[in-house]
Amino acid sequence: MVLAPQTTIFALSSGQPPAGIAIVRLSGPAAFGAAAALGCGTLTPRLARRVRLRHPRSAEPLDEALALGFPAPASFTGEDVVELHLHGGRAVVAAVLAALAELEGLRLAEPGAFARRAFDNGRIDLTEAEALADLIAAETEGQRRIALANAGGRLRRQADVWRGDLLEAMALLEALIDFAEEDVGIAPARAAAEARVRVVRDSIAAALADAHRGEIHREGFRVVLAGPPNVGKSSLLNVLARRDVAIVSAEPGTTRDAIEVRLDLAGLAVVVTDTAGLREASGDVEAEGIRRSYAHAAVADLVLWLVDVAEPDPRVPDRLASLGVPVVAIVTKSDLLCGVRPVPGLAPDALRVSARRGTGIGELERLIARHASQAAGDTESLLVVRARERQCLEQTLAAIEEFLDPSEQELALGAEALRRANHALGRLAGSIGVEEVLGAIFARFCI
């Protein structure tokens, strides 16, 4: 069977088999023809049909399946799309994919190809594509909520409002430039443009003044376990992870490199990092481990300073205290205490934990969750969740501030500053100059 010469792609779009159901998606001008070649007949748009799939050449039965068709442009990719809902066995999926590969005009989709076609056909913008990838990868309730809101176009809609206001201000300036020789009231028109731009500036500044809460939701609240050697950092990490991820040894300096685990605490992603013990290094390798410990602490949202109850030394190193990261002291090995005795230098209510007996672990998780919740805040007003989005908005804001600079009154330069601001917003949505990031973004989608 000869199909349309344009490329039609296909791939398994659900999880890897075995599973109860597997979904194979086709997108492109030959999608409906390929489905017919496999025995689906004529599909009614958006109506599931039970079909017996057969090999297009041998007519060998492949599976009993459901087939759905979505004609262009009312589909995810904006092209003709067919979905085949199969039984999710490995042999079934492999047989159907092999049969499709034999049809002329079809090829196996690369990672992210369906989302890339949706972007290219204007079905989604770049912020929605990124949010869709985040939704697929979401591990916590907070990540799911933010990704779902942005996949629905929350940031794009706000960016459209900003761009609309900037375009109106640009139109005012262009009119003044075009009619510079006429008496058109330059001062009032310039003031009107500036008023509109100030509204945009204040709105973008408010979106950026979020203490990076979006990134915390998306990437995780970062907690670093710090303290002297043999204070119990690795043991505590293993207890929090519910598995052995770090080597525990009585030998000081066992941990040389950072070890991370991801937790879901109260619906928030938390990344806990075990680091090398902080002391005077005994060699180059340990010195590098200590350097990395401070590097991780510098970018943390919270540092837990562990104090050994057997050898209590609550003093936080000056280098660590100077980083400006919140530090909370935690007493470890509390099972060695006979009764409740105060630990010199620490508040009487300092949290005490025992990795061996598991005491205090629940309280520690709640303490981390409280700090994470305070840092992350709510998800309702969050717009910026990626460094790329933040960079585009910062560039927009910088160009706006240049336009609003009272020392710069040249109309042509002001118009150019607004064009740069509008250009930065265009990169945010993916409509201008983002080809270099598209491959990296869509490659995150799994096939």
Secondary structure, 3 states (H helix, E strand, C coil): CCCCCCCEEEEECCCCCCEEEEEEEEECCCHHHHHHHCCCCCCCECCCEEEEEECCCCCCEEEEEEEEEECCCCCCCCCCEEEEEEEECHHHHHHHHHHHHCCCCEEECCCCHHHHHHHHCCCCCHHHHHHHHHHHHCCCHHHHHHHHHHHCCHHHHHHHHHHHHHHHHHHHHHHHHHCCCCCCCHHHHHHHHHHHHHHHHHHHHHHHCCCCHHHHHHHCEEEEEECCCCCCHHHHHHHHHCCCCCCCCCCCCCCCCCEEEEEEECCEEEEEEECCCCCCCCCHHHHHHHHHHHHHHHCCCEEEEEEECCCCCCCCCHHHHCCCCCEEEEEECHHHCCCCCCCCCCCCCCCECCCCCCCCHHHHHHHHHHHHHHHHCCCCCCCCCCHHHHHHHHHHHHHHHHHHCCCCCCHHHHHHHHHHHHHHHHHHHCCCCCHHHHHHHHCCCCC
